[in-house]
Amino acid sequence: MKFIFNKLKAIIHSGKSYKSKVSGFSLLELLVVISIIAVLLALGISSFNTAQKKARDAKRKNDVKDVSSALEQYYSVCGSLYPTPAGASFYTSIVCGSPSISIMSTVPSDPRATPYFCPTPVSTNCSSGNYKICTSLESETTSEYCVQNQ
């Protein structure tokens, strides 16, 4: 212990300052690195959200095309008529009546639970003579995507 006090006394009397050998980053360096990481994270999250929206829109378009194909099958198998929706505005299943032929037992659902729909008036757009089925899109400039019979 006496040795330490003598060493400190020698440093004080010699006029030299006592510096510790601590190394590290300055506050400015840390702030710059943290801000760069924050910008990169923001760009990454934005790109990820855009990719998710595009993927959901692609699924919606494929689902509407699948329903359209099922309606065309119904038309050719079940007597040259299209089915009318069982629900208020869209099909829940596509089944030919007699004999019972299930063409699409369950109509696919939207990834975000926004229902696919027949535009109003439903009686005109989804009748035994024609159909027009639509979905709402998230990422494209047109807000709706529709498919109708030829």
Protein Blocks (a to p, Z undefined) as FASTA:
>chain_A
ZZmmmmmmmmmmnopacddfbdcddfklmmmmmmmmmmmmmmmmmmmmmmmmmmmmmmmm
mmmmmmmmmmmmmmmmnoopacddfblmbcfbdcdfbdcddfblbacddfklpacddddd
fklmmcfkbccdddddfkbmblbdcdddZZ
